Amino acid sequence: MKVKTSITLSQELLREIDTLPAPHANRSAFLETAAWAYIEQLRREEQAARDLEILNRRADYFNAEMADTLLYQVAL
């Protein structure tokens, strides 16, 4: 469901949107697509931050596993 709303944007931004050769029917379609893309980017960044926190929390374990694995390496 679409809801009509009002937002304030700079004239410069509107000019840029209007000059883009995007396949969007109008400004509203462009801005909705841009908002969804930004939301997806923020969610990916949040997930990456959570993953990094897990990796950092487990770093000592992973480093010990790697050190153990390297002991089995054969010199060439």
mmJSON file of the N, C-alpha and C atoms, coordinates in Angstrom:
{"data_MODEL":{"atom_site":{
"group_PDB":["ATOM","ATOM","ATOM","ATOM","ATOM","ATOM","ATOM","ATOM","ATOM","ATOM","ATOM","ATOM","ATOM","ATOM","ATOM","ATOM","ATOM","ATOM","ATOM","ATOM","ATOM","ATOM","ATOM","ATOM","ATOM","ATOM","ATOM","ATOM","ATOM","ATOM","ATOM","ATOM","ATOM","ATOM","ATOM","ATOM","ATOM","ATOM","ATOM","ATOM","ATOM","ATOM","ATOM","ATOM","ATOM","ATOM","ATOM","ATOM","ATOM","ATOM","ATOM","ATOM","ATOM","ATOM","ATOM","ATOM","ATOM","ATOM","ATOM","ATOM","ATOM","ATOM","ATOM","ATOM","ATOM","ATOM","ATOM","ATOM","ATOM","ATOM","ATOM","ATOM","ATOM","ATOM","ATOM","ATOM","ATOM","ATOM","ATOM","ATOM","ATOM","ATOM","ATOM","ATOM","ATOM","ATOM","ATOM","ATOM","ATOM","ATOM","ATOM","ATOM","ATOM","ATOM","ATOM","ATOM","ATOM","ATOM","ATOM","ATOM","ATOM","ATOM","ATOM","ATOM","ATOM","ATOM","ATOM","ATOM","ATOM","ATOM","ATOM","ATOM","ATOM","ATOM","ATOM","ATOM","ATOM","ATOM","ATOM","ATOM","ATOM","ATOM","ATOM","ATOM","ATOM","ATOM","ATOM","ATOM","ATOM","ATOM","ATOM","ATOM","ATOM","ATOM","ATOM","ATOM","ATOM","ATOM","ATOM","ATOM","ATOM","ATOM","ATOM","ATOM","ATOM","ATOM","ATOM","ATOM","ATOM","ATOM","ATOM","ATOM","ATOM","ATOM","ATOM","ATOM","ATOM","ATOM","ATOM","ATOM","ATOM","ATOM","ATOM","ATOM","ATOM","ATOM","ATOM","ATOM","ATOM","ATOM","ATOM","ATOM","ATOM","ATOM","ATOM","ATOM","ATOM","ATOM","ATOM","ATOM","ATOM","ATOM","ATOM","ATOM","ATOM","ATOM","ATOM","ATOM","ATOM","ATOM","ATOM","ATOM","ATOM","ATOM","ATOM","ATOM","ATOM","ATOM","ATOM","ATOM","ATOM","ATOM","ATOM","ATOM","ATOM","ATOM","ATOM","ATOM","ATOM","ATOM","ATOM","ATOM","ATOM","ATOM","ATOM","ATOM","ATOM","ATOM","ATOM","ATOM","ATOM","ATOM","ATOM","ATOM","ATOM","ATOM","ATOM","ATOM"],
"id":[1,2,3,4,5,6,7,8,9,10,11,12,13,14,15,16,17,18,19,20,21,22,23,24,25,26,27,28,29,30,31,32,33,34,35,36,37,38,39,40,41,42,43,44,45,46,47,48,49,50,51,52,53,54,55,56,57,58,59,60,61,62,63,64,65,66,67,68,69,70,71,72,73,74,75,76,77,78,79,80,81,82,83,84,85,86,87,88,89,90,91,92,93,94,95,96,97,98,99,100,101,102,103,104,105,106,107,108,109,110,111,112,113,114,115,116,117,118,119,120,121,122,123,124,125,126,127,128,129,130,131,132,133,134,135,136,137,138,139,140,141,142,143,144,145,146,147,148,149,150,151,152,153,154,155,156,157,158,159,160,161,162,163,164,165,166,167,168,169,170,171,172,173,174,175,176,177,178,179,180,181,182,183,184,185,186,187,188,189,190,191,192,193,194,195,196,197,198,199,200,201,202,203,204,205,206,207,208,209,210,211,212,213,214,215,216,217,218,219,220,221,222,223,224,225,226,227,228],
"type_symbol":["N","C","C","N","C","C","N","C","C","N","C","C","N","C","C","N","C","C","N","C","C","N","C","C","N","C","C","N","C","C","N","C","C","N","C","C","N","C","C","N","C","C","N","C","C","N","C","C","N","C","C","N","C","C","N","C","C","N","C","C","N","C","C","N","C","C","N","C","C","N","C","C","N","C","C","N","C","C","N","C","C","N","C","C","N","C","C","N","C","C","N","C","C","N","C","C","N","C","C","N","C","C","N","C","C","N","C","C","N","C","C","N","C","C","N","C","C","N","C","C","N","C","C","N","C","C","N","C","C","N","C","C","N","C","C","N","C","C","N","C","C","N","C","C","N","C","C","N","C","C","N","C","C","N","C","C","N","C","C","N","C","C","N","C","C","N","C","C","N","C","C","N","C","C","N","C","C","N","C","C","N","C","C","N","C","C","N","C","C","N","C","C","N","C","C","N","C","C","N","C","C","N","C","C","N","C","C","N","C","C","N","C","C","N","C","C","N","C","C","N","C","C","N","C","C","N","C","C"],
"label_atom_id":["N","CA","C","N","CA","C","N","CA","C","N","CA","C","N","CA","C","N","CA","C","N","CA","C","N","CA","C","N","CA","C","N","CA","C","N","CA","C","N","CA","C","N","CA","C","N","CA","C","N","CA","C","N","CA","C","N","CA","C","N","CA","C","N","CA","C","N","CA","C","N","CA","C","N","CA","C","N","CA","C","N","CA","C","N","CA","C","N","CA","C","N","CA","C","N","CA","C","N","CA","C","N","CA","C","N","CA","C","N","CA","C","N","CA","C","N","CA","C","N","CA","C","N","CA","C","N","CA","C","N","CA","C","N","CA","C","N","CA","C","N","CA","C","N","CA","C","N","CA","C","N","CA","C","N","CA","C","N","CA","C","N","CA","C","N","CA","C","N","CA","C","N","CA","C","N","CA","C","N","CA","C","N","CA","C","N","CA","C","N","CA","C","N","CA","C","N","CA","C","N","CA","C","N","CA","C","N","CA","C","N","CA","C","N","CA","C","N","CA","C","N","CA","C","N","CA","C","N","CA","C","N","CA","C","N","CA","C","N","CA","C","N","CA","C","N","CA","C","N","CA","C","N","CA","C","N","CA","C","N","CA","C","N","CA","C"],
"label_alt_id":[null,null,null,null,null,null,null,null,null,null,null,null,null,null,null,null,null,null,null,null,null,null,null,null,null,null,null,null,null,null,null,null,null,null,null,null,null,null,null,null,null,null,null,null,null,null,null,null,null,null,null,null,null,null,null,null,null,null,null,null,null,null,null,null,null,null,null,null,null,null,null,null,null,null,null,null,null,null,null,null,null,null,null,null,null,null,null,null,null,null,null,null,null,null,null,null,null,null,null,null,null,null,null,null,null,null,null,null,null,null,null,null,null,null,null,null,null,null,null,null,null,null,null,null,null,null,null,null,null,null,null,null,null,null,null,null,null,null,null,null,null,null,null,null,null,null,null,null,null,null,null,null,null,null,null,null,null,null,null,null,null,null,null,null,null,null,null,null,null,null,null,null,null,null,null,null,null,null,null,null,null,null,null,null,null,null,null,null,null,null,null,null,null,null,null,null,null,null,null,null,null,null,null,null,null,null,null,null,null,null,null,null,null,null,null,null,null,null,null,null,null,null,null,null,null,null,null,null],
"label_comp_id":["MET","MET","MET","LYS","LYS","LYS","VAL","VAL","VAL","LYS","LYS","LYS","THR","THR","THR","SER","SER","SER","ILE","ILE","ILE","THR","THR","THR","LEU","LEU","LEU","SER","SER","SER","GLN","GLN","GLN","GLU","GLU","GLU","LEU","LEU","LEU","LEU","LEU","LEU","ARG","ARG","ARG","GLU","GLU","GLU","ILE","ILE","ILE","ASP","ASP","ASP","THR","THR","THR","LEU","LEU","LEU","PRO","PRO","PRO","ALA","ALA","ALA","PRO","PRO","PRO","HIS","HIS","HIS","ALA","ALA","ALA","ASN","ASN","ASN","ARG","ARG","ARG","SER","SER","SER","ALA","ALA","ALA","PHE","PHE","PHE","LEU","LEU","LEU","GLU","GLU","GLU","THR","THR","THR","ALA","ALA","ALA","ALA","ALA","ALA","TRP","TRP","TRP","ALA","ALA","ALA","TYR","TYR","TYR","ILE","ILE","ILE","GLU","GLU","GLU","GLN","GLN","GLN","LEU","LEU","LEU","ARG","ARG","ARG","ARG","ARG","ARG","GLU","GLU","GLU","GLU","GLU","GLU","GLN","GLN","GLN","ALA","ALA","ALA","ALA","ALA","ALA","ARG","ARG","ARG","ASP","ASP","ASP","LEU","LEU","LEU","GLU","GLU","GLU","ILE","ILE","ILE","LEU","LEU","LEU","ASN","ASN","ASN","ARG","ARG","ARG","ARG","ARG","ARG","ALA","ALA","ALA","ASP","ASP","ASP","TYR","TYR","TYR","PHE","PHE","PHE","ASN","ASN","ASN","ALA","ALA","ALA","GLU","GLU","GLU","MET","MET","MET","ALA","ALA","ALA","ASP","ASP","ASP","THR","THR","THR","LEU","LEU","LEU","LEU","LEU","LEU","TYR","TYR","TYR","GLN","GLN","GLN","VAL","VAL","VAL","ALA","ALA","ALA","LEU","LEU","LEU"],
"label_asym_id":["A","A","A","A","A","A","A","A","A","A","A","A","A","A","A","A","A","A","A","A","A","A","A","A","A","A","A","A","A","A","A","A","A","A","A","A","A","A","A","A","A","A","A","A","A","A","A","A","A","A","A","A","A","A","A","A","A","A","A","A","A","A","A","A","A","A","A","A","A","A","A","A","A","A","A","A","A","A","A","A","A","A","A","A","A","A","A","A","A","A","A","A","A","A","A","A","A","A","A","A","A","A","A","A","A","A","A","A","A","A","A","A","A","A","A","A","A","A","A","A","A","A","A","A","A","A","A","A","A","A","A","A","A","A","A","A","A","A","A","A","A","A","A","A","A","A","A","A","A","A","A","A","A","A","A","A","A","A","A","A","A","A","A","A","A","A","A","A","A","A","A","A","A","A","A","A","A","A","A","A","A","A","A","A","A","A","A","A","A","A","A","A","A","A","A","A","A","A","A","A","A","A","A","A","A","A","A","A","A","A","A","A","A","A","A","A","A","A","A","A","A","A","A","A","A","A","A","A"],
"label_entity_id":["1","1","1","1","1","1","1","1","1","1","1","1","1","1","1","1","1","1","1","1","1","1","1","1","1","1","1","1","1","1","1","1","1","1","1","1","1","1","1","1","1","1","1","1","1","1","1","1","1","1","1","1","1","1","1","1","1","1","1","1","1","1","1","1","1","1","1","1","1","1","1","1","1","1","1","1","1","1","1","1","1","1","1","1","1","1","1","1","1","1","1","1","1","1","1","1","1","1","1","1","1","1","1","1","1","1","1","1","1","1","1","1","1","1","1","1","1","1","1","1","1","1","1","1","1","1","1","1","1","1","1","1","1","1","1","1","1","1","1","1","1","1","1","1","1","1","1","1","1","1","1","1","1","1","1","1","1","1","1","1","1","1","1","1","1","1","1","1","1","1","1","1","1","1","1","1","1","1","1","1","1","1","1","1","1","1","1","1","1","1","1","1","1","1","1","1","1","1","1","1","1","1","1","1","1","1","1","1","1","1","1","1","1","1","1","1","1","1","1","1","1","1","1","1","1","1","1","1"],
"label_seq_id":[1,1,1,2,2,2,3,3,3,4,4,4,5,5,5,6,6,6,7,7,7,8,8,8,9,9,9,10,10,10,11,11,11,12,12,12,13,13,13,14,14,14,15,15,15,16,16,16,17,17,17,18,18,18,19,19,19,20,20,20,21,21,21,22,22,22,23,23,23,24,24,24,25,25,25,26,26,26,27,27,27,28,28,28,29,29,29,30,30,30,31,31,31,32,32,32,33,33,33,34,34,34,35,35,35,36,36,36,37,37,37,38,38,38,39,39,39,40,40,40,41,41,41,42,42,42,43,43,43,44,44,44,45,45,45,46,46,46,47,47,47,48,48,48,49,49,49,50,50,50,51,51,51,52,52,52,53,53,53,54,54,54,55,55,55,56,56,56,57,57,57,58,58,58,59,59,59,60,60,60,61,61,61,62,62,62,63,63,63,64,64,64,65,65,65,66,66,66,67,67,67,68,68,68,69,69,69,70,70,70,71,71,71,72,72,72,73,73,73,74,74,74,75,75,75,76,76,76],
"pdbx_PDB_ins_code":[null,null,null,null,null,null,null,null,null,null,null,null,null,null,null,null,null,null,null,null,null,null,null,null,null,null,null,null,null,null,null,null,null,null,null,null,null,null,null,null,null,null,null,null,null,null,null,null,null,null,null,null,null,null,null,null,null,null,null,null,null,null,null,null,null,null,null,null,null,null,null,null,null,null,null,null,null,null,null,null,null,null,null,null,null,null,null,null,null,null,null,null,null,null,null,null,null,null,null,null,null,null,null,null,null,null,null,null,null,null,null,null,null,null,null,null,null,null,null,null,null,null,null,null,null,null,null,null,null,null,null,null,null,null,null,null,null,null,null,null,null,null,null,null,null,null,null,null,null,null,null,null,null,null,null,null,null,null,null,null,null,null,null,null,null,null,null,null,null,null,null,null,null,null,null,null,null,null,null,null,null,null,null,null,null,null,null,null,null,null,null,null,null,null,null,null,null,null,null,null,null,null,null,null,null,null,null,null,null,null,null,null,null,null,null,null,null,null,null,null,null,null,null,null,null,null,null,null],
"Cartn_x":[0.839,0.0,0.89,0.572,1.306,0.62,1.431,0.925,1.544,0.726,1.223,1.865,3.056,3.767,4.44,4.971,5.659,7.051,8.045,9.423,10.036,11.101,11.791,13.164,13.447,14.729,15.315,16.61,17.255,16.947,16.952,16.725,17.811,19.033,20.151,19.9,19.422,19.138,18.023,16.981,15.884,16.35,17.207,17.741,18.531,19.332,20.123,19.218,18.197,17.258,16.59,16.185,15.488,16.374,17.695,18.587,19.05,18.794,19.231,18.407,19.09,18.359,17.847,17.272,16.797,15.49,15.236,13.992,12.793,12.849,11.773,10.739,9.495,8.4,8.391,8.841,8.782,9.728,9.76,10.63,10.275,9.001,8.576,9.133,9.059,9.585,11.091,11.776,13.219,13.575,12.902,13.21,12.867,11.789,11.455,12.526,12.961,14.025,15.309,15.638,16.85,16.749,15.59,15.401,15.541,14.932,15.042,16.494,17.205,18.614,19.432,19.159,19.891,19.565,18.313,17.918,18.639,18.701,19.421,20.897,21.493,22.9,23.109,22.227,22.349,22.22,21.305,21.151,22.387,22.971,24.208,25.336,25.433,26.467,26.267,25.015,24.72,25.136,24.819,25.178,26.689,27.372,28.836,29.445,28.874,29.374,29.164,28.002,27.754,28.732,28.948,29.885,31.295,31.711,33.044,33.182,32.137,32.171,32.341,31.656,31.79,33.207,33.733,35.091,36.109,35.958,36.886,36.79,35.571,35.387,36.042,36.057,36.607,38.024,38.657,39.965,41.015,41.066,42.07,41.892,40.652,40.375,40.811,40.411,40.765,42.278,42.96,44.416,45.086,44.578,45.132,44.894,43.715,43.425,44.373,44.606,45.506,46.935,47.368,48.719,48.859,47.846,47.872,47.908,47.126,47.08,48.433,49.102,50.403,51.472,51.292,52.236,52.257,51.154,51.06,51.57,51.985,52.447,53.799,53.957,55.207,56.035,57.303,58.191,58.39,58.367,58.567,59.994],
"Cartn_y":[-1.166,0.0,1.237,2.162,3.424,4.453,5.284,6.352,7.655,8.63,9.926,10.629,11.194,11.899,13.125,13.943,15.148,15.162,15.412,15.52,16.78,17.25,18.431,18.018,18.342,18.019,19.277,19.296,20.447,20.481,21.68,21.834,21.117,21.157,20.502,18.995,18.365,16.931,16.629,17.421,17.206,17.36,18.338,18.51,17.277,16.747,15.555,14.358,14.178,13.074,13.22,14.44,14.678,14.474,14.589,14.435,12.994,12.123,10.735,9.981,9.184,8.38,7.078,7.19,5.996,5.493,4.214,3.648,3.857,4.881,5.122,6.049,5.818,6.601,8.032,8.206,9.545,9.621,10.776,10.977,10.023,9.818,8.94,7.534,7.019,5.683,5.649,6.698,6.763,6.785,7.652,7.783,6.522,5.835,4.585,3.53,3.435,2.484,2.812,4.1,4.519,4.218,4.457,4.187,2.701,1.848,0.396,-0.062,0.487,0.12,0.529,1.709,2.172,1.31,0.944,0.059,-1.28,-1.843,-3.114,-2.959,-1.824,-1.573,-1.503,-0.804,-0.708,-2.075,-2.896,-4.241,-5.088,-4.988,-5.741,-5.275,-3.956,-3.426,-3.905,-3.952,-4.471,-5.934,-6.736,-8.153,-8.312,-7.508,-7.574,-7.213,-6.231,-5.845,-6.972,-7.636,-8.776,-9.915,-10.194,-11.255,-10.935,-9.677,-9.276,-9.408,-9.062,-9.193,-10.657,-11.545,-12.98,-13.446,-13.053,-13.448,-12.909,-11.66,-11.074,-11.77,-12.123,-12.806,-14.188,-14.827,-16.173,-16.186,-15.031,-14.929,-15.825,-15.85,-16.679,-18.151,-18.606,-20.006,-20.279,-19.389,-19.585,-19.555,-18.656,-18.577,-19.84,-20.382,-21.625,-22.777,-22.837,-23.887,-23.784,-22.562,-22.381,-22.764,-22.396,-22.761,-24.276,-24.959,-26.416,-27.008,-26.464,-26.972,-26.806,-25.684,-25.433,-26.435,-27.025,-28.023,-29.255,-29.503,-30.687,-30.432,-29.209,-28.889,-29.516,-30.022,-30.66,-29.672,-29.554,-28.678,-29.237,-28.382,-28.812,-28.63],
"Cartn_z":[0.0,0.0,0.0,-0.84,-0.928,-0.035,0.619,1.469,0.984,0.774,0.33,1.514,1.278,2.33,1.732,2.566,2.114,2.724,1.884,2.364,1.772,2.374,1.891,1.387,0.131,-0.494,-1.105,-1.252,-1.877,-3.373,-3.922,-5.356,-6.15,-5.629,-6.312,-6.437,-5.362,-5.411,-6.406,-6.384,-7.33,-8.782,-9.035,-10.392,-10.806,-9.889,-10.194,-10.493,-9.673,-9.894,-11.255,-11.577,-12.837,-14.063,-13.899,-15.055,-15.256,-14.271,-14.4,-15.447,-16.248,-17.236,-16.624,-15.451,-14.741,-15.346,-15.198,-15.736,-14.811,-13.974,-13.023,-13.637,-13.315,-13.886,-13.356,-12.114,-11.513,-10.318,-9.706,-8.535,-7.409,-7.185,-6.093,-6.276,-7.501,-7.767,-7.55,-7.996,-7.804,-6.32,-5.559,-4.137,-3.361,-3.738,-3.065,-3.333,-4.578,-4.927,-4.167,-4.108,-3.397,-1.903,-1.321,0.112,0.41,-0.43,-0.219,-0.345,-1.33,-1.513,-0.295,0.256,1.428,2.65,2.812,3.922,3.811,2.615,2.415,2.749,2.347,2.665,4.172,4.877,6.336,6.999,6.511,7.078,6.836,5.63,5.346,6.254,6.479,7.36,8.793,9.243,10.588,10.707,9.688,9.705,9.688,8.877,8.818,10.172,10.853,12.18,13.185,13.115,14.015,13.723,12.431,12.06,12.536,12.366,12.809,14.318,15.053,16.514,16.912,16.216,16.504,16.197,15.041,14.677,15.674,16.079,17.042,18.398,18.797,20.07,20.05,18.881,18.749,18.181,18.05,17.401,18.053,19.374,20.047,19.69,19.655,19.293,17.857,16.925,15.518,15.311,16.011,15.892,16.429,17.517,18.06,17.094,16.493,15.506,14.322,13.848,12.707,13.071,14.255,14.688,14.749,15.258,15.313,13.908,13.022,11.642,10.964,11.22,10.592,11.043,12.217,12.697,11.797,11.1,10.233,8.819,8.544,7.2,6.945,5.737,5.356,4.553,4.871,4.112,2.712,1.74,0.36,-0.081],
"occupancy":[1.0,1.0,1.0,1.0,1.0,1.0,1.0,1.0,1.0,1.0,1.0,1.0,1.0,1.0,1.0,1.0,1.0,1.0,1.0,1.0,1.0,1.0,1.0,1.0,1.0,1.0,1.0,1.0,1.0,1.0,1.0,1.0,1.0,1.0,1.0,1.0,1.0,1.0,1.0,1.0,1.0,1.0,1.0,1.0,1.0,1.0,1.0,1.0,1.0,1.0,1.0,1.0,1.0,1.0,1.0,1.0,1.0,1.0,1.0,1.0,1.0,1.0,1.0,1.0,1.0,1.0,1.0,1.0,1.0,1.0,1.0,1.0,1.0,1.0,1.0,1.0,1.0,1.0,1.0,1.0,1.0,1.0,1.0,1.0,1.0,1.0,1.0,1.0,1.0,1.0,1.0,1.0,1.0,1.0,1.0,1.0,1.0,1.0,1.0,1.0,1.0,1.0,1.0,1.0,1.0,1.0,1.0,1.0,1.0,1.0,1.0,1.0,1.0,1.0,1.0,1.0,1.0,1.0,1.0,1.0,1.0,1.0,1.0,1.0,1.0,1.0,1.0,1.0,1.0,1.0,1.0,1.0,1.0,1.0,1.0,1.0,1.0,1.0,1.0,1.0,1.0,1.0,1.0,1.0,1.0,1.0,1.0,1.0,1.0,1.0,1.0,1.0,1.0,1.0,1.0,1.0,1.0,1.0,1.0,1.0,1.0,1.0,1.0,1.0,1.0,1.0,1.0,1.0,1.0,1.0,1.0,1.0,1.0,1.0,1.0,1.0,1.0,1.0,1.0,1.0,1.0,1.0,1.0,1.0,1.0,1.0,1.0,1.0,1.0,1.0,1.0,1.0,1.0,1.0,1.0,1.0,1.0,1.0,1.0,1.0,1.0,1.0,1.0,1.0,1.0,1.0,1.0,1.0,1.0,1.0,1.0,1.0,1.0,1.0,1.0,1.0,1.0,1.0,1.0,1.0,1.0,1.0,1.0,1.0,1.0,1.0,1.0,1.0],
"B_iso_or_equiv":[0.0,0.0,0.0,0.0,0.0,0.0,0.0,0.0,0.0,0.0,0.0,0.0,0.0,0.0,0.0,0.0,0.0,0.0,0.0,0.0,0.0,0.0,0.0,0.0,0.0,0.0,0.0,0.0,0.0,0.0,0.0,0.0,0.0,0.0,0.0,0.0,0.0,0.0,0.0,0.0,0.0,0.0,0.0,0.0,0.0,0.0,0.0,0.0,0.0,0.0,0.0,0.0,0.0,0.0,0.0,0.0,0.0,0.0,0.0,0.0,0.0,0.0,0.0,0.0,0.0,0.0,0.0,0.0,0.0,0.0,0.0,0.0,0.0,0.0,0.0,0.0,0.0,0.0,0.0,0.0,0.0,0.0,0.0,0.0,0.0,0.0,0.0,0.0,0.0,0.0,0.0,0.0,0.0,0.0,0.0,0.0,0.0,0.0,0.0,0.0,0.0,0.0,0.0,0.0,0.0,0.0,0.0,0.0,0.0,0.0,0.0,0.0,0.0,0.0,0.0,0.0,0.0,0.0,0.0,0.0,0.0,0.0,0.0,0.0,0.0,0.0,0.0,0.0,0.0,0.0,0.0,0.0,0.0,0.0,0.0,0.0,0.0,0.0,0.0,0.0,0.0,0.0,0.0,0.0,0.0,0.0,0.0,0.0,0.0,0.0,0.0,0.0,0.0,0.0,0.0,0.0,0.0,0.0,0.0,0.0,0.0,0.0,0.0,0.0,0.0,0.0,0.0,0.0,0.0,0.0,0.0,0.0,0.0,0.0,0.0,0.0,0.0,0.0,0.0,0.0,0.0,0.0,0.0,0.0,0.0,0.0,0.0,0.0,0.0,0.0,0.0,0.0,0.0,0.0,0.0,0.0,0.0,0.0,0.0,0.0,0.0,0.0,0.0,0.0,0.0,0.0,0.0,0.0,0.0,0.0,0.0,0.0,0.0,0.0,0.0,0.0,0.0,0.0,0.0,0.0,0.0,0.0,0.0,0.0,0.0,0.0,0.0,0.0],
"pdbx_formal_charge":[null,null,null,null,null,null,null,null,null,null,null,null,null,null,null,null,null,null,null,null,null,null,null,null,null,null,null,null,null,null,null,null,null,null,null,null,null,null,null,null,null,null,null,null,null,null,null,null,null,null,null,null,null,null,null,null,null,null,null,null,null,null,null,null,null,null,null,null,null,null,null,null,null,null,null,null,null,null,null,null,null,null,null,null,null,null,null,null,null,null,null,null,null,null,null,null,null,null,null,null,null,null,null,null,null,null,null,null,null,null,null,null,null,null,null,null,null,null,null,null,null,null,null,null,null,null,null,null,null,null,null,null,null,null,null,null,null,null,null,null,null,null,null,null,null,null,null,null,null,null,null,null,null,null,null,null,null,null,null,null,null,null,null,null,null,null,null,null,null,null,null,null,null,null,null,null,null,null,null,null,null,null,null,null,null,null,null,null,null,null,null,null,null,null,null,null,null,null,null,null,null,null,null,null,null,null,null,null,null,null,null,null,null,null,null,null,null,null,null,null,null,null,null,null,null,null,null,null],
"auth_seq_id":[1,1,1,2,2,2,3,3,3,4,4,4,5,5,5,6,6,6,7,7,7,8,8,8,9,9,9,10,10,10,11,11,11,12,12,12,13,13,13,14,14,14,15,15,15,16,16,16,17,17,17,18,18,18,19,19,19,20,20,20,21,21,21,22,22,22,23,23,23,24,24,24,25,25,25,26,26,26,27,27,27,28,28,28,29,29,29,30,30,30,31,31,31,32,32,32,33,33,33,34,34,34,35,35,35,36,36,36,37,37,37,38,38,38,39,39,39,40,40,40,41,41,41,42,42,42,43,43,43,44,44,44,45,45,45,46,46,46,47,47,47,48,48,48,49,49,49,50,50,50,51,51,51,52,52,52,53,53,53,54,54,54,55,55,55,56,56,56,57,57,57,58,58,58,59,59,59,60,60,60,61,61,61,62,62,62,63,63,63,64,64,64,65,65,65,66,66,66,67,67,67,68,68,68,69,69,69,70,70,70,71,71,71,72,72,72,73,73,73,74,74,74,75,75,75,76,76,76],
"auth_comp_id":["MET","MET","MET","LYS","LYS","LYS","VAL","VAL","VAL","LYS","LYS","LYS","THR","THR","THR","SER","SER","SER","ILE","ILE","ILE","THR","THR","THR","LEU","LEU","LEU","SER","SER","SER","GLN","GLN","GLN","GLU","GLU","GLU","LEU","LEU","LEU","LEU","LEU","LEU","ARG","ARG","ARG","GLU","GLU","GLU","ILE","ILE","ILE","ASP","ASP","ASP","THR","THR","THR","LEU","LEU","LEU","PRO","PRO","PRO","ALA","ALA","ALA","PRO","PRO","PRO","HIS","HIS","HIS","ALA","ALA","ALA","ASN","ASN","ASN","ARG","ARG","ARG","SER","SER","SER","ALA","ALA","ALA","PHE","PHE","PHE","LEU","LEU","LEU","GLU","GLU","GLU","THR","THR","THR","ALA","ALA","ALA","ALA","ALA","ALA","TRP","TRP","TRP","ALA","ALA","ALA","TYR","TYR","TYR","ILE","ILE","ILE","GLU","GLU","GLU","GLN","GLN","GLN","LEU","LEU","LEU","ARG","ARG","ARG","ARG","ARG","ARG","GLU","GLU","GLU","GLU","GLU","GLU","GLN","GLN","GLN","ALA","ALA","ALA","ALA","ALA","ALA","ARG","ARG","ARG","ASP","ASP","ASP","LEU","LEU","LEU","GLU","GLU","GLU","ILE","ILE","ILE","LEU","LEU","LEU","ASN","ASN","ASN","ARG","ARG","ARG","ARG","ARG","ARG","ALA","ALA","ALA","ASP","ASP","ASP","TYR","TYR","TYR","PHE","PHE","PHE","ASN","ASN","ASN","ALA","ALA","ALA","GLU","GLU","GLU","MET","MET","MET","ALA","ALA","ALA","ASP","ASP","ASP","THR","THR","THR","LEU","LEU","LEU","LEU","LEU","LEU","TYR","TYR","TYR","GLN","GLN","GLN","VAL","VAL","VAL","ALA","ALA","ALA","LEU","LEU","LEU"],
"auth_asym_id":["A","A","A","A","A","A","A","A","A","A","A","A","A","A","A","A","A","A","A","A","A","A","A","A","A","A","A","A","A","A","A","A","A","A","A","A","A","A","A","A","A","A","A","A","A","A","A","A","A","A","A","A","A","A","A","A","A","A","A","A","A","A","A","A","A","A","A","A","A","A","A","A","A","A","A","A","A","A","A","A","A","A","A","A","A","A","A","A","A","A","A","A","A","A","A","A","A","A","A","A","A","A","A","A","A","A","A","A","A","A","A","A","A","A","A","A","A","A","A","A","A","A","A","A","A","A","A","A","A","A","A","A","A","A","A","A","A","A","A","A","A","A","A","A","A","A","A","A","A","A","A","A","A","A","A","A","A","A","A","A","A","A","A","A","A","A","A","A","A","A","A","A","A","A","A","A","A","A","A","A","A","A","A","A","A","A","A","A","A","A","A","A","A","A","A","A","A","A","A","A","A","A","A","A","A","A","A","A","A","A","A","A","A","A","A","A","A","A","A","A","A","A","A","A","A","A","A","A"],
"auth_atom_id":["N","CA","C","N","CA","C","N","CA","C","N","CA","C","N","CA","C","N","CA","C","N","CA","C","N","CA","C","N","CA","C","N","CA","C","N","CA","C","N","CA","C","N","CA","C","N","CA","C","N","CA","C","N","CA","C","N","CA","C","N","CA","C","N","CA","C","N","CA","C","N","CA","C","N","CA","C","N","CA","C","N","CA","C","N","CA","C","N","CA","C","N","CA","C","N","CA","C","N","CA","C","N","CA","C","N","CA","C","N","CA","C","N","CA","C","N","CA","C","N","CA","C","N","CA","C","N","CA","C","N","CA","C","N","CA","C","N","CA","C","N","CA","C","N","CA","C","N","CA","C","N","CA","C","N","CA","C","N","CA","C","N","CA","C","N","CA","C","N","CA","C","N","CA","C","N","CA","C","N","CA","C","N","CA","C","N","CA","C","N","CA","C","N","CA","C","N","CA","C","N","CA","C","N","CA","C","N","CA","C","N","CA","C","N","CA","C","N","CA","C","N","CA","C","N","CA","C","N","CA","C","N","CA","C","N","CA","C","N","CA","C","N","CA","C","N","CA","C","N","CA","C","N","CA","C","N","CA","C","N","CA","C","N","CA","C"],
"pdbx_PDB_model_num":[1,1,1,1,1,1,1,1,1,1,1,1,1,1,1,1,1,1,1,1,1,1,1,1,1,1,1,1,1,1,1,1,1,1,1,1,1,1,1,1,1,1,1,1,1,1,1,1,1,1,1,1,1,1,1,1,1,1,1,1,1,1,1,1,1,1,1,1,1,1,1,1,1,1,1,1,1,1,1,1,1,1,1,1,1,1,1,1,1,1,1,1,1,1,1,1,1,1,1,1,1,1,1,1,1,1,1,1,1,1,1,1,1,1,1,1,1,1,1,1,1,1,1,1,1,1,1,1,1,1,1,1,1,1,1,1,1,1,1,1,1,1,1,1,1,1,1,1,1,1,1,1,1,1,1,1,1,1,1,1,1,1,1,1,1,1,1,1,1,1,1,1,1,1,1,1,1,1,1,1,1,1,1,1,1,1,1,1,1,1,1,1,1,1,1,1,1,1,1,1,1,1,1,1,1,1,1,1,1,1,1,1,1,1,1,1,1,1,1,1,1,1,1,1,1,1,1,1]
}}}
